């Protein structure tokens, strides 16, 4: 969701609630519908405070999930670059297949997995190049000390890469369950209805509109922020792009030139096997 759409949603919702307040104000008695304004304000304070506390707590959890997804994407890209270096210490027969598989893995993450996460289809994310790397290393029999050290390091890095990948894909599934969204919108609706009972024909329309508009803008903006944090891979401003993995591909290309190797035609530019 872009900032334009978010702004339009806030404006439209505010316009609707302000119009409702001004409509109810026409027939409202002076002093609002409540005979005891202090008691009504106390009840409203309890409702609004409960909603604010719950919303703040949920936003905190959603932000943690957002930050975990961002960190996972960066760590995964870092480990891929490290594994490329480790692969150069393997026996000559295994270097090329592992190097090619890492490059294809990165391309697949950028051009296949990222669009799936952005569309919310993250349940069946499978990177086939993880299996290709496992098959390539399965037949390796390290003999030299450096090869044995590289073999053990590769296994550790594979575990780190998978852990980082899990962190990255976890955020794409969303951490806020549907019942919690229902409770949040129901609470926001109750606050809106309660605000209508504060309609006062003896007060100026501008004051009534400002009162309702201020509450609406804050609540709608907070709910949009919650949606933003719960969908870290959206295409709008602030969404997480595959920048780290794209940077890793550039690093791999530079490292390949340094060590004097060329990538094969194992996959195309999108990471799809040829």
JOBELKA-V83210 format. One record per run of one state. SS is the DSSP state (H for helix, E for strand, - for the rest). FROM is the first residue (numbers start at 1). TO is the last residue. Records with the same first field share a line. If there is no record, write none. Layout:
SS = FROM-TO ; FROM-TO
This chain:
- = 1-2 ; 28-36 ; 88-91 ; 119-127 ; 139-144 ; 173-177 ; 197-204 ; 231-242 ; 260-266 ; 268-272 ; 274-274
H = 3-27 ; 37-87 ; 92-118 ; 128-138 ; 145-172 ; 178-196 ; 205-230 ; 243-259
E = 267-267 ; 273-273
